[in-house]
Amino acid sequence: MTTPTSQRLPVPGRLFTHLAAAILALAGCAKSAPPPAALPPLPVTVRVAQPARLPIALEAVAQTEGVREVEVRARVAGILEKRLYPEGEAVRAGQPLFQIERAPFEIALAQARAQLAEQQARATQAAREEARLKALLEQRAISSKEYDDATSSLAVTRAAVLAAEAAVRDAERNLSYATVTAPVAGMSGRAQVFEGGLVSASNASLLTTIVQLDPIRVRFSLAEGDLARLPGGPKGVRKVEMVLPDGSVLKQAGKLDFAASRIDPALGTLELRAEFPNPGGTILPGQFVRIRLISGEREQIFLMPQAAVQNSSHGQTVMLLGADGQAHPQPVTVAEWHGAEWIVTSGLKAGDKVIVDNLIKLMPGMAVSENPPSSGDQPKP
């Protein structure tokens, strides 16, 4: 009986035969397997670059202040009898605010008027005496010295009348100061002296304050670098807007009414001030707001989301969707933010498709597919 070949071979030979057969089988499988599938294009959202026109604007932090902030102080000394106004409410110019005790000033006025009447009577008598002596002098019935003495006495009495009249006016003025009135119209402050308190004229006791709210002023400063971004400097500003703390813009536009004549050497800034209409007093002094200075317009610019602009070693770039369906980097130049978007001043042209998402996964030359456009993909007009 014939023995199979595998049985006749030694053990090492049989192992080699089986290994060779396995390799040949695997090679045959490899030849029949399909090649691996290519990666699908990465879906991305694009924004089509559209030229825009925006005003050249510069913003700065500012603080409001009243156009007039007046301190109401006592001009005469005395006991404060009454407060005549509601604290914290609007007052008109000339409105009574406080009443200081009037009796001492009324007595002083009565005394001054009595003194004036006495001096006027003396002056009348002296004038009559001067006229009588003048007639006698013409008749050579008296000496010139007697007439000169009468003339001097008349001059003295007339001077006394003038002094008495001044004393009456001073007493009338002090009596009028006993009623403290508002020097300007505005919003009243809290009373600093209460009924029964002693006010001093020598120290000019502070009674309250009045702030004129319409118009309202805003103080702010610009650095030298910011000034260079304003064509023509402060004189080139065409419009001034106030951005309120909630992000809204005051309906009434303002105007620059002051610009310092020199740069502050310690801070490197220029102090400016603007004035805004404030009907109703809605803007209060001391508020922090933002001032937007508008000078001219910037044309042929593009607005792009902040996420679309990337920083690299070669500067700032965006990724464009090319006609070949691949992503290509494009260097751009940006100015400042406009809301939540970059202002791109160069590097783009109308119609460019800028990729705005999936940028972390994206590599130059990678195949991409465009997502259907949505209403939020394009800048608002």
C-alpha positions as CSV (number, residue, x, y, z in Angstrom):
1,M,0.0,0.0,0.0
2,T,1.3,3.4,-1.0
3,T,1.9,6.0,1.8
4,P,0.6,9.6,1.2
5,T,3.3,12.2,0.6
6,S,2.4,14.2,3.6
7,Q,2.9,11.2,5.8
8,R,6.2,10.4,4.2
9,L,7.6,14.0,4.8
10,P,9.2,14.8,8.1
11,V,7.4,17.2,10.5
12,P,9.3,20.4,9.5
13,G,8.6,19.7,5.9
14,R,4.9,19.4,6.5
15,L,4.8,22.7,8.4
16,F,6.5,24.5,5.5
17,T,4.0,23.1,3.1
18,H,1.0,24.3,5.1
19,L,2.5,27.7,5.6
20,A,3.1,28.2,1.9
21,A,-0.5,27.1,1.2
22,A,-1.8,29.7,3.7
23,I,0.3,32.5,2.2
24,L,-1.0,31.7,-1.3
25,A,-4.6,31.7,0.0
26,L,-4.2,35.1,1.6
27,A,-2.6,36.5,-1.5
28,G,-5.6,35.3,-3.5
29,C,-8.0,37.0,-1.1
30,A,-6.0,40.3,-1.2
31,K,-6.2,40.4,-5.0
32,S,-10.0,39.9,-4.9
33,A,-10.7,42.6,-2.0
34,P,-12.0,46.1,-3.2
35,P,-9.8,49.2,-2.5
36,P,-10.7,51.3,0.6
37,A,-13.4,54.0,-0.1
38,A,-12.2,57.7,-0.2
39,L,-13.3,60.1,2.6
40,P,-16.5,62.1,1.8
41,P,-16.3,65.9,1.4
42,L,-16.5,67.8,4.7
43,P,-19.8,69.7,4.9
44,V,-19.3,73.4,5.6
45,T,-21.3,76.7,5.7
46,V,-20.1,79.5,3.5
47,R,-20.8,83.2,3.3
48,V,-20.7,84.9,-0.1
49,A,-18.5,88.0,0.1
50,Q,-20.6,91.1,-0.6
51,P,-19.2,94.6,-0.8
52,A,-20.5,96.9,1.9
53,R,-20.3,100.5,3.0
54,L,-19.9,101.5,6.6
55,P,-19.2,104.8,8.4
56,I,-15.8,105.3,9.9
57,A,-16.6,105.1,13.6
58,L,-14.6,105.2,16.8
59,E,-15.9,104.3,20.2
60,A,-14.7,105.4,23.6
61,V,-15.9,105.0,27.2
62,A,-17.4,108.2,28.6
63,Q,-19.1,109.6,31.7
64,T,-22.1,111.9,31.8
65,E,-22.3,115.2,33.7
66,G,-24.8,118.0,33.9
67,V,-24.4,121.0,31.7
68,R,-24.7,123.0,34.9
69,E,-24.1,121.6,38.4
70,V,-24.9,124.5,40.8
71,E,-24.3,124.5,44.6
72,V,-27.0,126.4,46.4
73,R,-25.4,128.2,49.4
74,A,-26.6,130.6,52.1
75,R,-25.7,134.2,51.6
76,V,-26.9,135.4,55.1
77,A,-26.6,133.9,58.5
78,G,-29.6,132.7,60.5
79,I,-31.9,129.9,61.5
80,L,-33.3,127.8,58.7
81,E,-37.1,127.8,59.2
82,K,-38.4,125.8,56.3
83,R,-37.6,123.7,53.2
84,L,-39.9,124.8,50.4
85,Y,-39.2,122.3,47.7
86,P,-39.6,118.5,47.2
87,E,-36.1,116.9,47.3
88,G,-35.0,115.1,44.1
89,E,-37.6,116.8,41.8
90,A,-37.3,119.3,39.1
91,V,-37.3,123.0,40.1
92,R,-37.5,126.1,37.9
93,A,-35.2,129.1,38.0
94,G,-36.2,131.5,40.8
95,Q,-38.3,128.9,42.7
96,P,-38.0,129.3,46.5
97,L,-36.1,126.5,48.1
98,F,-35.4,127.5,51.7
99,Q,-36.6,130.1,54.1
100,I,-34.2,131.6,56.6
101,E,-35.6,133.5,59.6
102,R,-36.7,137.0,58.3
103,A,-37.3,139.0,61.5
104,P,-33.6,140.1,62.1
105,F,-33.4,141.3,58.5
106,E,-36.7,143.1,58.6
107,I,-35.6,145.0,61.7
108,A,-32.3,145.9,60.1
109,L,-34.2,147.2,57.0
110,A,-36.5,149.3,59.2
111,Q,-33.5,150.8,61.0
112,A,-31.8,151.6,57.7
113,R,-34.9,153.3,56.3
114,A,-35.2,155.4,59.5
115,Q,-31.6,156.5,59.3
116,L,-32.1,157.4,55.6
117,A,-35.1,159.6,56.5
118,E,-33.1,161.4,59.2
119,Q,-30.3,162.1,56.8
120,Q,-32.6,163.3,54.1
121,A,-34.2,165.7,56.6
122,R,-30.8,167.1,57.6
123,A,-29.8,167.4,53.9
124,T,-33.0,169.4,53.3
125,Q,-32.3,171.7,56.2
126,A,-28.7,172.2,55.1
127,A,-29.8,173.0,51.5
128,R,-32.2,175.7,52.8
129,E,-29.5,177.2,55.0
130,E,-27.0,177.2,52.0
131,A,-29.6,179.0,49.9
132,R,-30.3,181.7,52.6
133,L,-26.6,182.4,53.1
134,K,-26.1,182.6,49.4
135,A,-28.6,185.5,49.2
136,L,-26.9,187.2,52.1
137,L,-23.5,186.8,50.5
138,E,-24.8,188.5,47.3
139,Q,-25.9,191.4,49.5
140,R,-22.5,191.4,51.3
141,A,-24.3,190.9,54.6
142,I,-22.1,187.9,55.6
143,S,-18.6,186.9,55.0
144,S,-17.5,184.3,52.4
145,K,-16.3,182.0,55.2
146,E,-19.8,181.7,56.6
147,Y,-21.2,180.7,53.2
148,D,-18.3,178.2,52.6
149,D,-19.1,176.5,55.9
150,A,-22.7,176.2,54.9
151,T,-21.7,174.7,51.6
152,S,-19.4,172.2,53.3
153,S,-22.2,171.2,55.7
154,L,-24.6,170.6,52.8
155,A,-22.0,168.4,51.1
156,V,-21.6,166.3,54.3
157,T,-25.3,165.8,54.7
158,R,-25.7,164.8,51.1
159,A,-22.9,162.2,51.5
160,A,-24.7,160.9,54.6
161,V,-27.9,160.5,52.5
162,L,-26.0,158.5,49.9
163,A,-24.5,156.2,52.7
164,A,-28.0,155.8,54.2
165,E,-29.4,154.9,50.8
166,A,-26.7,152.2,50.4
167,A,-27.5,150.9,53.9
168,V,-31.1,150.5,52.9
169,R,-30.2,148.7,49.7
170,D,-27.9,146.4,51.7
171,A,-30.7,145.7,54.2
172,E,-33.2,145.0,51.4
173,R,-30.7,142.6,49.8
174,N,-30.1,140.7,53.0
175,L,-33.8,140.4,53.5
176,S,-34.2,139.0,50.0
177,Y,-31.4,136.5,50.6
178,A,-33.5,135.1,53.6
179,T,-35.6,133.4,50.9
180,V,-33.1,131.1,49.1
181,T,-34.2,130.6,45.4
182,A,-33.0,128.3,42.6
183,P,-30.4,130.1,40.5
184,V,-31.1,127.7,37.5
185,A,-33.7,125.2,36.4
186,G,-32.8,121.6,36.9
187,M,-33.1,118.5,39.1
188,S,-32.8,119.3,42.8
189,G,-30.6,117.4,45.3
190,R,-31.0,116.3,48.9
191,A,-31.2,119.1,51.5
192,Q,-27.9,119.4,53.4
193,V,-29.4,121.5,56.3
194,F,-32.6,120.8,58.1
195,E,-35.2,123.0,59.8
196,G,-33.8,124.6,62.9
197,G,-30.3,124.4,61.7
198,L,-27.9,127.4,61.8
199,V,-26.6,128.5,58.5
200,S,-23.5,130.7,58.1
201,A,-22.8,133.4,55.7
202,S,-19.1,133.5,56.3
203,N,-18.7,129.8,55.4
204,A,-21.5,130.0,52.8
205,S,-23.2,126.9,54.2
206,L,-24.2,124.4,51.4
207,L,-27.9,123.9,51.4
208,T,-28.4,121.7,48.3
209,T,-27.4,121.2,44.7
210,I,-29.2,121.6,41.3
211,V,-28.1,119.8,38.2
212,Q,-29.3,121.0,34.8
213,L,-30.1,117.8,32.8
214,D,-31.2,119.1,29.5
215,P,-28.8,119.2,27.6
216,I,-26.5,116.6,29.1
217,R,-22.7,116.6,28.6
218,V,-20.4,113.6,28.2
219,R,-16.6,113.7,29.0
220,F,-14.2,111.2,27.4
221,S,-10.6,110.9,26.2
222,L,-9.0,109.4,23.0
223,A,-5.5,108.0,22.8
224,E,-3.1,109.3,20.2
225,G,-3.5,106.1,18.2
226,D,-7.3,106.4,18.1
227,L,-7.0,110.1,17.0
228,A,-5.0,108.9,14.0
229,R,-8.0,106.8,12.9
230,L,-10.2,109.9,12.7
231,P,-9.7,111.7,9.3
232,G,-9.2,115.3,10.2
233,G,-9.1,114.7,13.9
234,P,-11.9,116.0,16.2
235,K,-12.8,118.7,13.6
236,G,-13.6,115.9,11.1
237,V,-16.2,114.3,13.2
238,R,-19.6,114.5,11.4
239,K,-21.8,112.8,14.0
240,V,-21.7,111.9,17.6
241,E,-23.8,109.0,19.0
242,M,-24.3,107.8,22.6
243,V,-24.5,104.1,23.2
244,L,-26.4,103.4,26.4
245,P,-25.5,100.7,29.0
246,D,-28.1,98.3,27.5
247,G,-26.6,98.6,24.0
248,S,-29.2,100.9,22.5
249,V,-28.3,104.1,20.8
250,L,-29.8,107.4,22.1
251,K,-32.2,108.7,19.4
252,Q,-30.9,112.3,19.7
253,A,-27.5,112.8,18.1
254,G,-25.0,115.0,19.9
255,K,-22.1,117.4,19.0
256,L,-18.6,118.0,20.1
257,D,-18.5,121.2,22.1
258,F,-14.9,121.0,23.6
259,A,-11.5,119.5,22.6
260,A,-8.4,120.1,24.6
261,S,-5.6,122.1,23.0
262,R,-2.9,119.7,24.0
263,I,-2.3,116.0,24.6
264,D,-2.0,115.0,28.3
265,P,1.7,114.1,28.6
266,A,1.1,111.7,31.5
267,L,-1.7,109.7,29.8
268,G,-1.1,110.3,26.1
269,T,-4.7,111.2,25.6
270,L,-6.8,114.1,24.4
271,E,-9.8,115.2,26.5
272,L,-13.0,115.8,24.6
273,R,-16.6,116.6,25.6
274,A,-19.9,116.2,23.7
275,E,-23.4,117.6,24.4
276,F,-26.7,115.8,23.8
277,P,-30.3,116.8,24.1
278,N,-31.9,115.1,27.1
279,P,-35.6,115.9,27.1
280,G,-37.2,114.4,30.2
281,G,-33.9,114.0,32.0
282,T,-33.7,110.3,31.2
283,I,-29.8,110.4,31.2
284,L,-28.5,111.2,34.6
285,P,-25.1,112.6,35.6
286,G,-22.4,110.1,36.5
287,Q,-23.6,107.3,34.1
288,F,-21.0,105.4,32.1
289,V,-21.8,105.2,28.5
290,R,-20.0,104.8,25.2
291,I,-19.5,107.6,22.7
292,R,-19.4,106.8,19.0
293,L,-17.6,109.3,16.7
294,I,-18.5,109.0,13.0
295,S,-16.3,110.7,10.4
296,G,-16.8,109.8,6.8
297,E,-17.5,106.4,5.2
298,R,-15.4,103.3,4.4
299,E,-16.4,101.7,1.0
300,Q,-15.7,98.4,-0.6
301,I,-15.3,96.5,2.6
302,F,-16.6,93.0,3.6
303,L,-18.2,91.9,6.9
304,M,-17.2,88.4,8.1
305,P,-18.0,86.5,11.3
306,Q,-15.2,86.6,13.9
307,A,-14.9,82.8,13.7
308,A,-14.1,82.9,10.0
309,V,-10.9,84.9,10.4
310,Q,-8.0,82.9,11.7
311,N,-4.6,84.0,13.0
312,S,-1.5,82.2,11.6
313,S,2.2,82.8,11.3
314,H,1.5,84.5,8.0
315,G,-1.1,86.9,9.5
316,Q,-4.9,86.7,9.4
317,T,-6.5,84.3,6.9
318,V,-9.8,83.0,5.8
319,M,-10.6,79.7,4.1
320,L,-12.3,79.9,0.7
321,L,-14.4,77.3,-1.1
322,G,-12.8,77.1,-4.5
323,A,-14.4,76.1,-7.8
324,D,-12.6,72.8,-7.5
325,G,-14.6,72.0,-4.4
326,Q,-11.6,72.3,-2.1
327,A,-10.6,74.6,0.7
328,H,-8.0,77.2,0.0
329,P,-6.4,79.7,2.6
330,Q,-6.6,83.4,1.7
331,P,-4.7,86.1,3.5
332,V,-6.9,89.1,4.5
333,T,-6.5,92.5,6.2
334,V,-9.0,93.4,8.9
335,A,-9.7,96.8,10.6
336,E,-12.0,96.6,13.7
337,W,-15.1,94.9,14.8
338,H,-18.5,96.0,13.6
339,G,-20.8,94.4,16.2
340,A,-19.9,90.7,16.2
341,E,-18.2,90.8,12.8
342,W,-14.8,91.7,11.4
343,I,-14.4,94.5,8.9
344,V,-12.2,93.0,6.1
345,T,-10.6,95.8,4.1
346,S,-8.5,93.8,1.6
347,G,-7.9,90.2,0.5
348,L,-11.5,89.4,-0.7
349,K,-13.5,90.2,-3.8
350,A,-17.2,90.1,-4.5
351,G,-18.5,86.5,-4.9
352,D,-15.8,84.8,-2.8
353,K,-17.2,81.9,-0.8
354,V,-15.8,82.2,2.8
355,I,-16.1,79.1,5.0
356,V,-17.4,80.1,8.4
357,D,-17.6,76.8,10.3
358,N,-15.8,73.4,10.8
359,L,-12.5,75.3,10.5
360,I,-10.9,73.1,13.2
361,K,-11.3,70.0,11.0
362,L,-10.5,71.8,7.8
363,M,-7.1,71.5,6.1
364,P,-5.9,73.3,2.9
365,G,-6.8,71.3,-0.2
366,M,-9.4,69.2,1.6
367,A,-12.6,68.4,-0.3
368,V,-15.6,70.2,1.1
369,S,-19.3,70.4,0.3
370,E,-21.5,73.5,0.8
371,N,-24.4,73.4,3.2
372,P,-27.7,74.8,2.0
373,P,-27.7,78.6,2.8
374,S,-29.8,79.9,5.7
375,S,-31.0,83.4,6.6
376,G,-28.2,83.8,9.2
377,D,-25.4,83.1,6.7
378,Q,-25.4,86.6,5.1
379,P,-24.7,89.9,6.8
380,K,-27.7,92.1,7.7
381,P,-28.1,95.1,5.4
